[in-house]
Amino acid sequence: MSNPLSTASAPRLTTIFIDRDGVVNEKLPEGQFVRSLADFKLLDGVPEAIARLNQTGLRVVVVSNQSGIAQGLYTAADVLAIHDTLKKTLAGHGARIDGFYFCPHGKGGGCNCRKPLPGLFEQAQAEFPEIDAATSMMIGDSLPDIEFGQRLGMRTIFIEGNPERQKPGAEAAAELAGGSFPSLAKAVEFLMEEQGAARAL
């Protein structure tokens, strides 16, 4: 596996972009959507992993495609309610997400915010002007996630997750990404080791 941080030549990371479903919470079977809090199951080790990122001064941003809104399966308010509860849960573990951005449009919706298009990055950068793709990383579980990061010039990590629920294109995403790990917790463990090594240089 190649080193997704490339600490010897790349700028030190400042921002971590992460996908939501399949990275932060359990991905439902393909074609099903997390519609409400009843469907939202936080994955093991996620609060602790995000807390570790926070503790090292990294900004953590969630970027998520939510096409179920366009399909009328749930509303933007439902997504915001899930995120509000997630914030409270993370706070109980000393963790926080600095920003949530989601695309409510469907495929071919003519928007600029459905990953791999750059709109969600642009929304985050509008709120945090200091965000720079060169010092950012995208962590996701799908090909659009990895393409989103790479098109912008970010370093990328693929999260393998549950093999039975991987999205189409998962193998290509794993090959394209700078690194591949079974979970966010394992990816962050690796990142912390790399960040420590970079500081020692």
C-alpha positions as CSV (number, residue, x, y, z in Angstrom):
1,M,0.0,0.0,0.0
2,S,1.3,3.4,-0.9
3,N,1.7,6.0,1.8
4,P,-1.4,8.3,1.5
5,L,0.3,11.1,3.5
6,S,3.7,11.2,1.8
7,T,5.1,13.0,4.8
8,A,8.5,13.5,3.2
9,S,7.3,15.7,0.4
10,A,3.6,16.8,1.0
11,P,2.4,19.7,3.2
12,R,1.2,18.8,6.7
13,L,-2.5,18.0,6.8
14,T,-4.9,20.6,8.3
15,T,-8.3,19.4,7.2
16,I,-9.9,15.9,7.0
17,F,-13.0,15.5,4.8
18,I,-15.0,12.4,5.5
19,D,-18.0,10.8,3.9
20,R,-20.9,9.9,6.2
21,D,-22.7,6.7,5.4
22,G,-20.3,3.8,5.5
23,V,-17.6,5.8,7.2
24,V,-19.2,7.5,10.2
25,N,-22.3,5.3,10.5
26,E,-23.3,1.9,9.1
27,K,-24.1,1.8,5.4
28,L,-27.5,0.2,4.7
29,P,-27.8,-2.3,1.8
30,E,-27.3,-0.8,-1.6
31,G,-30.4,1.2,-2.7
32,Q,-31.6,1.8,0.9
33,F,-31.1,5.1,2.7
34,V,-30.5,6.4,6.2
35,R,-33.8,8.3,6.5
36,S,-34.0,9.0,10.2
37,L,-32.3,8.6,13.6
38,A,-33.8,5.1,13.7
39,D,-31.6,4.1,10.7
40,F,-28.5,5.9,12.0
41,K,-26.0,3.5,13.7
42,L,-22.6,5.0,14.6
43,L,-19.7,2.7,13.7
44,D,-17.4,1.4,16.4
45,G,-14.5,3.6,17.2
46,V,-15.7,6.6,15.3
47,P,-16.1,9.1,18.2
48,E,-12.7,8.2,19.5
49,A,-11.2,8.5,16.0
50,I,-12.7,11.9,15.5
51,A,-11.5,13.0,18.9
52,R,-8.0,12.0,18.1
53,L,-8.1,14.1,14.9
54,N,-9.5,17.1,17.0
55,Q,-6.7,16.7,19.5
56,T,-4.0,17.1,16.9
57,G,-5.6,20.3,15.6
58,L,-7.1,18.9,12.4
59,R,-10.3,20.3,11.1
60,V,-12.9,17.6,10.5
61,V,-15.6,18.1,7.8
62,V,-18.4,15.8,6.7
63,V,-19.4,15.9,3.0
64,S,-22.2,13.6,1.9
65,N,-24.4,12.9,-1.1
66,Q,-28.0,12.6,0.1
67,S,-30.0,11.9,-3.1
68,G,-32.9,10.4,-1.0
69,I,-34.0,14.0,-0.5
70,A,-34.5,14.5,-4.2
71,Q,-36.4,11.2,-4.3
72,G,-38.7,12.4,-1.6
73,L,-37.7,9.6,0.9
74,Y,-36.7,12.1,3.6
75,T,-36.1,15.8,4.0
76,A,-33.2,18.1,4.5
77,A,-34.6,18.7,8.0
78,D,-34.3,14.9,8.7
79,V,-30.6,15.1,7.7
80,L,-30.0,18.1,10.0
81,A,-31.7,16.3,12.9
82,I,-29.4,13.4,12.4
83,H,-26.4,15.7,12.4
84,D,-27.5,17.5,15.5
85,T,-27.8,14.3,17.4
86,L,-24.5,13.2,16.1
87,K,-22.9,16.4,17.3
88,K,-24.3,15.7,20.8
89,T,-23.1,12.1,20.8
90,L,-19.6,13.1,19.7
91,A,-19.5,15.9,22.3
92,G,-20.0,13.2,25.0
93,H,-16.7,11.7,23.8
94,G,-14.8,15.0,23.6
95,A,-15.1,15.0,19.8
96,R,-16.6,17.4,17.2
97,I,-17.2,17.8,13.5
98,D,-16.4,21.3,12.4
99,G,-18.8,21.4,9.4
100,F,-21.5,19.3,7.7
101,Y,-22.2,19.7,4.0
102,F,-24.5,17.6,1.9
103,C,-25.9,17.5,-1.6
104,P,-29.7,17.1,-1.7
105,H,-29.8,16.4,-5.5
106,G,-30.2,13.2,-7.5
107,K,-28.0,11.9,-10.2
108,G,-28.0,14.2,-13.2
109,G,-29.6,16.9,-11.1
110,G,-27.6,19.6,-12.8
111,C,-25.9,20.6,-9.6
112,N,-22.3,21.3,-8.7
113,C,-22.4,19.7,-5.3
114,R,-22.9,16.0,-5.9
115,K,-19.6,14.2,-5.4
116,P,-17.3,13.9,-7.3
117,L,-18.1,17.5,-8.3
118,P,-16.4,20.1,-6.1
119,G,-19.4,22.0,-4.7
120,L,-19.3,20.6,-1.2
121,F,-15.6,21.5,-1.0
122,E,-16.4,25.0,-2.2
123,Q,-19.1,25.3,0.5
124,A,-16.7,24.3,3.2
125,Q,-14.1,26.7,1.9
126,A,-16.6,29.5,1.9
127,E,-17.1,29.0,5.6
128,F,-13.5,28.2,6.4
129,P,-11.4,30.3,3.8
130,E,-8.2,28.8,5.2
131,I,-9.0,25.3,3.8
132,D,-6.6,24.3,1.1
133,A,-6.9,21.1,-0.9
134,A,-3.2,20.7,-0.8
135,T,-3.3,20.3,3.0
136,S,-6.5,18.3,3.0
137,M,-7.5,14.6,2.8
138,M,-10.7,12.9,1.7
139,I,-11.7,9.7,3.5
140,G,-14.6,7.8,1.9
141,D,-16.0,4.5,1.0
142,S,-17.0,5.0,-2.7
143,L,-15.5,5.9,-6.0
144,P,-17.1,9.3,-6.1
145,D,-15.5,10.1,-2.7
146,I,-12.0,9.2,-3.9
147,E,-12.5,11.0,-7.3
148,F,-13.8,14.0,-5.4
149,G,-10.6,14.2,-3.4
150,Q,-8.2,13.5,-6.2
151,R,-9.8,16.0,-8.6
152,L,-9.3,18.7,-6.1
153,G,-5.7,17.6,-5.4
154,M,-6.3,16.1,-1.9
155,R,-4.7,13.0,-0.5
156,T,-7.2,10.1,-0.2
157,I,-8.0,7.1,1.9
158,F,-10.6,4.4,1.0
159,I,-12.6,2.8,3.8
160,E,-13.4,-0.8,3.0
161,G,-16.3,-1.2,5.5
162,N,-18.7,-4.2,5.3
163,P,-17.7,-6.2,2.1
164,E,-21.4,-7.2,1.6
165,R,-22.5,-3.5,1.4
166,Q,-19.7,-2.0,-0.6
167,K,-20.9,0.3,-3.4
168,P,-20.3,-0.4,-7.1
169,G,-16.8,0.7,-8.0
170,A,-15.3,-0.1,-4.6
171,E,-12.4,-2.0,-6.1
172,A,-11.6,0.8,-8.4
173,A,-11.8,3.3,-5.5
174,A,-9.4,1.2,-3.4
175,E,-6.9,1.1,-6.3
176,L,-7.2,4.8,-7.0
177,A,-6.9,5.9,-3.3
178,G,-3.6,6.6,-1.6
179,G,-4.4,4.1,1.1
180,S,-7.1,1.6,2.1
181,F,-8.2,0.6,5.6
182,P,-11.1,-1.4,7.0
183,S,-12.5,1.4,9.1
184,L,-12.2,5.1,10.0
185,A,-10.7,4.1,13.3
186,K,-7.9,2.1,11.6
187,A,-7.3,4.9,9.1
188,V,-7.0,7.5,11.9
189,E,-4.6,5.2,13.9
190,F,-2.4,5.2,10.8
191,L,-2.6,8.9,10.3
192,M,-1.7,9.7,13.9
193,E,1.4,7.5,13.5
194,E,2.3,9.3,10.3
195,Q,1.7,12.8,11.8
196,G,3.9,11.9,14.7
197,A,6.6,10.8,12.3
198,A,6.3,14.0,10.3
199,R,6.8,16.1,13.4
200,A,9.9,14.2,14.2
201,L,11.5,15.0,10.9
